Amino acid sequence: MIDTAASPLPAHPLVYADAELRGILKHARTIAMIGASANWVRPSNFAMKYLQGKGYRVIPVNPGQAGKEILGETVYASLADIPDRVDMVDIFRASAAAGAIMDEAIAQKDAKGISVVWMQLGVRDDDAAERGRAAGLLVIMDRCPKIEYGRLFGELSWCGVNSRIISAKRPRMRP
Amino acid sequence: MSDDTDKSENEAPLEFGFETRAVHAGARPDPVTGARSTPIYQTTAYVFDDVDHAADLFNLQTFGFIYSRLTNPTVSVLEERIASLEDGRAAVCAASGHAAQFLAFFTLLEPGDHFLASKNLYGGSVTQFGISFKRLGWNCDFVDATNPESIRAALTEKTKAIFIEVLANPGGVVLDLEAIADIAREAGIPLIVDNTLATPYLCRPLDWGADIVIHSTTKFLGGHGNSMGGVVVESGKFDWTQGGRFPTMTEPDPAYHGLTFYETFGDFGFTMRARAVALRDFGPSMSPQNAFYTITGIESLHLRMERHVANAEAVAAYLDAHPKVAWVSYAGLASSPYRELAAKYLPKGAGSVFTFGVEGGYDAGVKLVQGVELFSHLANIGDTRSLILHPASTTHRQLTEEQRAAAGAGDDVIRLSIGIETANDLIRDLERALENL
């Protein structure tokens, strides 16, 4: 979760189909995490480590840490600096910063192969989302990929969270 | 074996009815064996993949099981099921309803903090709040919540919560939930509702603006009088940052290397802290065996509650017309002063626990509870079996006559918890006992 004090969320909640979120988590293998923290008790560091454990490559983007390593991955100052392909951009910054990151993701879309821009829990910029969709990106806002992964593949239920998933099929624990 | 191939990409998440969720929520087939009924994971501990996995689990960096004091796969199913039925975000189970209340208040309060509670409460809660909690530095004042403005008038700077039973034990009183939720929201503090008597089938307090729901699952949720348990459910909608009044949620926790629960876990942060701190350090966890019985009980909650209510309405109407009965306090009666509130908040019925006054006072009360054959004379509610109690001669015997009257346990008061037997058999049993007075 991100500090939302400066940019309160619009009142209406966002609704995403479970199938859409599952599809993203299945196909995105490399994630650029904008705002990844080197401090291991920060939520971004938690999310990065969790996603690594689920088989994703997470590339940290944080100008203050550029050139150093977080959780074994080289940190880059910007999306453009990443030498590899990136399937998904995860915005771990306040909502006010999301628009500029979206514009950079749109600019880097073809060069990097970006198909998804995902804004963290508490992060929302409807105008930026509209620009991203117009450019052909899938956009998710105000959700955490770690929490959604846990929810969709059963682990979040282990700590008593209501996954809202009702099914008599044997669950798959991986996308 | 995909579980999601039948869903199109753009389909909004499906909503399921209460009855479907009572049977299914939280309980998919076992991923390894395909077992359809929820297995009883009768284990204390769980192996780690390696030391890094262990560290991640202890640091709350990943989801998983460590030790059944914190989480257990059978108990998790029950937690998710109750969270679903209450329209909540998350839940944590406890060994009893009283333990659940302790987890909730330990997660909210610092020593010296204050909360307000309705006067119309289960007597055990009055004692827990008024005497035992006071020894921990948690101060409770009891207010007449039938007048919501009396709650507003009693708020102080240190007030951190409001606690009510919407359908109050022993059953005759219904509070104006929406009005009280408004007062709590304006004060920036959570409204906690003990929903034991109503169950989520009859009333869902979170839908009316409450923030936390507590149950003694021992009662109607388990429903068969065989398993102790409690649960705390959070709505996920309360803003813990407001006013800087909830440091347990918003300030770094020293036992977790400076982790901040609300920032890290968001809308289920309260449940995480209740589990990872209160349950970890005080240990009142629910056993997997009790969770299994309670899960099984909940699968028929909707059917049982319909019959509980129908039987209670029949028995209350019969007693209301009986010459040896002075009064009946049941919110489901047309003569109840709470009938309008009951129609708003409990449209499917006002539960099945209520009191009545028997002509002849203390001695008549004793004779009545000993004269019935089918009603069980004991101190519990929410069983398939019908239960009867004369509080003045049992649970409230140590009090003075004045104290008993103030507690709603006057000499003539009989409490009934109506079960799901044949209504006419219950009426006949009471009729014979009343004839012999």
Interface residues (C-beta under 8 A of the other chain):
Chain A: M1 D3 A5 V15 A17 D18 A19 E20 R22 G23 W40 V41 P43 F46 K49 Y50 G53 L121 G122 C144 I147 G150 G154 E155 L156 S157 W158 C159 G160 V161 N162 S163 R164 I165 I166 S167 A168 K169 R170 P171 R172 M173
Chain B: M1 S2 D3 D4 K7 S8 E9 N10 E11 A12 P13 L14 F16 T20 R21 H24 A25 G26 R28 P29 D30 P31 G34 R36 D56 L60 Q61 T62 F63 G64 F65 T71 P73 S76 V77 E79 E80 A83 S84 G88 R89 A90 A91 V92 C93 T241 P252 Y256 H257 G258 L259 Y262 E263 T264 F265 G266 F268 T271 M272 R275
